[in-house]
Amino acid sequence: MFGMVRPCRHRLSERLKTQWMAHLCGLCLALRRDHGQFARVVTNYDGLLISVLTEAQAERTNGWRRTAGPCPLRGMRTASVAQGEGARLAAAVSLVLASAKVRDHMADGDGLLARKPVAPAARRVAASWARAGARTGSDVGFDTAVLVDAVDRQAGIEALAGPGTPILTVTEPTETATAAAFAHTAVLAGRPGNAEPLAEAGRLFGRLAHLLDAVEDREADTASKAWNPLTATGTSLARARRLADDALHGIRLALREVEFTDGRLVHVLLAHELRNSVDRAFGTTSCSHTAELYGPPPSGPYAPGGPSGPYAPSGPSGPYTPSGPSGPYAQGGPGGPGGPPSPEPPRGNRRGLIAGCAVWLGLACTCRMCCGTYEDPWTGERKEASLCEDCGDCCDWCQCCGDCCGNCDGCDCCNGCDCGCDC
């Protein structure tokens, strides 16, 4: 699974979370139905935005959803999933762009794709995906040639780019491809008047995708001496951040011109979660529920020597202070920052690779890893999940974006919205 817009599902209302999962599963199943099981590996978070945009503009009918059978990734539960032309367009775009990504890695000599035994097989897979995407695109009236042309031009532009080349020259092919895909959702939904503002939103989304990918890969590309657009053009991170912020603002302005039947999920993903993606790429503020996934901030109450607060050494007594019992924030004792490491369980309690993976899958599918106490799948070590510790006192989302629970007094997630809504 890959993509920029990876929403924290704790910040989606139940209704919007169900919609988001319906589009994600719908894209995955559309790939399987039209192109076989292996094609499902190109399922990505950004591709499902095409399906979301199509449905958000269309008049509600009975044909937009179907009930899918049990799936291990849903905890072997059935679900209502998106279907129709929006999901198929998302599948076509995902296939073509995944094909381009494979070919790009081959050209750069990244990882396994640089090795001769793997390269021919990867080349055949990329060509197969490109043809499959073209077939499905043709079925829904979308010419994927614009995507293929953008990919082909990208290689030539990168070969000529150097210090002083405007970074927007390098991002232009990606902008053109995503603009075409976004605009075609208006055609599928029967809203031709939306095509122009959606093309603008898509163009800026493509710019963001290219910039954030370059920012996230910058250090690794430098270490491996791989080509990176920021390094090659001499673009600073400050300049990249300004361009990203401008693109975010432009997307919000463009979406105001779009006529939606129900645009709440689009607003959450492209106005709010996209901002979190930018913050995550540049190492600034991100969703508080993902602090354990990305690590604590470099300064603040969680950092050594940070200001006083409930988790600081001078904070009030409680279960997370030095005087409290041992725990993840205690200063001494097993597992604490100042004490010896937690004792390892006996070797006999350890699971093997296959059994551990099976248990891990069960924990992940039932949310135990982020919402409860659980034992490590392999070592048996007891772990406390804390991603949901603040969810109970906060509204699901701001009132203008979803189904608020009505408990928004003083809730940070409802303040500071600069996208033009009344959050």
Secondary structure, DSSP 8 states (H G I E B T S, - for coil): ---S----GGGS-HHHHHHHHHHHHHHHHHHHHHH-GGGGGG--TTTHHHHHHHHHHS---TTSEEEEEEEGGGTSEEEEEE-SHHHHHHHHHHHHHHHHHHHHHHHHT-GGGGSTTTHHHHHHHHHHHHHHHHHHHHHTT--THHHHHHHHHHHHHHHH--TT--HHHHHHHHHHHHHHHHHHHHHHTT-GGGHHHHHHHHHHHHHHHHHHHHHHHHHHHHHHT---HHHHHT--HHHHHHHHHHHHHHHHHHHHTS--SS-HHHHIIIIIIHHHHHHHHHTS---GGGHHHH---SSSTTSTT--SSTTSTTS-SSTTSTTS-SSTT-SSSTTSTTS-------GGG---HHHHHHHHHHHHHTTHHHHSEEE-TTT--EEE--TTTTGGGS-SS-TTTS---S--TT-GGGS---SSS--
